Amino acid sequence: MEMEIKLSVIIPCLNAEATLPAQLTALAAEKEPGPWELIVADNGSTDRSIAVARSYKDSFQFFNIVDASDRRGAAHARNVGVSVARSDHIAFCDADDEVAPGWVARMSAGLSSHEVVYGRFRFEKFNDPHAAQRANKLWEDGLFKGRFLPGGGSGNLGVRRMVHEAIGGFDESLPRSEDADYYWRLQLEGFDLHFIPDAVVQVRRERVNPSLHDRFRRRRDTVASNYWSYKRYRHLGMLPPPSLKTSLSVWLGLIKSLVRLRINTRQKRRAWVKQWVEQTGELVGQLQGRLLNPCQPYYPGNKALKTKMGSNAPFMSNQRAG
C-alpha cells in the first residue's frame, strides 16, 4: 500500500546554484510529523543547480526533480510541479529564499483546515538593513496592497490542488507578477486567504551578483507584466500603473546627469550604469506593456462555487489567457 503524502513542497528553479543550498538545507531540517515530499521544478538551468539539488536527495524521504524547461517562466515551473505532486496539499517556496524552522509543519497544518494559506515574508537576513526595514513594513501582514486587491508572493503560499485547478493554475503568459495575479484570481473566484504569521520565509530581494542583462530583463518583464495585468483587470477597478511619461522623465534625467559630468568616480559610474540599465528596462517594459497584450480581460466565473457544489452549480464562462 502506497504511503500517503501529507504535503508536496514545490520549488521552481532557474540558475539558482548560489542560493539553492541554503533553501534545501533549511527544508532538510524540517521535522514535519507526517510524510511530505520536495519537488524541484527545473526551468532550464544552465549552471550547477541540478547537481546541487541531486546532492540533497538523501536528505529527504521523498524527493523529485522534474524537467520544466519546455517553457520559460516560474509560473510554468510551478504548474509542472503541481502536475506531478503526490499530495493534494501543495506549498510553494523559492530557490533564492530560506524557510524558517517549522515552515513545513505550519503550512501542512494550515491546509488541513483551510483551502489557501500564506505566511509572513521577512527581509533582514539577506538584504540591506534600510531596504529590509521598508520591505518588512510593506509585507507586515503577508500581503502587498497596491493598485488592486491585496496581492501576495508565491514563495510562501499553500493551496489545495482543487483550488489551484479551479482557477487554472499560474498564468504562464506573464513573465513576472504571476504570483499577484494568482492571488487576485483566488479572491475574485471567492476563495478565502488564511494568514499564518508563524510560517516565515526570509527573502532575497534580488539575485546574487545579477548581470546587467538580468537587471534589464527583470525590470522590463515586471513593468510589462504590470501593464498587462492592468489591461486584464481594469474593468474590475484596477488602477493604472505609473505612466510612460514618468519613466521617460527619469531616464532622461539619468542621461543629463551623465552629460553634466556629475558621475565623477568609479563607484558612482558603476551605480549609474546599473540604474540606467534598470531604467531602460522599465522604459522598454512600458512600451511592451502598451503595444502587446497576452492577457484577455478576466471575468470571475464562480469557479469556487462550482468546485464546492459540483457541476450543477451556477457558472459563468470565463475568458482568460491560454
Disulfide bonds with the S-S distance in Angstrom:
none
